[in-house]
């Protein structure tokens, strides 16, 4: 307390300086500053509710994107089979025959018509199985883990029509055509 200032009395009759009043105010500010535990728990609960709504939609969108990529890859294999037929007079009997050669130039064993990642037979969570038939070829494309990497199975052949099945059962020539 400065000597030139009048003294203030507190609620209980004692002398209070401006310096003491400031300490009381800063003490009360400390309890106002920050978030309480309950407020933080409410914010966390709201975030968890939003996540439970958003995550299933995100995984469905990812599955749809993978399935569309697989359809494009089936079209790529069908186009590669047409090129293979025009070059070698027969359809390829395996995905490896359409893929890149391990060494040397392209030939009937490895025509270099599709990327190596697709020639391996597994891509985008799906397994690609190419087989020769007396009249051409069949291509079955199935998810590795049904309802996780994909919800549909696909089938195509030398007619280049893509068939789909909305169950774990592999699609075949009698399955509905993809529109």
Secondary structure, DSSP 8 states (H G I E B T S, - for coil): --TTS--EE-TTS-EE-HHHHHHHHHHHHHHHSS--HHHHHHHHHHHHHHHHHHHHHHHHHHHHHHHHHHHHHHHHHHHHHHHHHHHHSS--SSHHHHS--SSSS--SS----S-HHHHTTEETTEEEEEEEETTEEEEEEEESSBTTTBS-EEEEETT---EEESSSS---TTS-B--
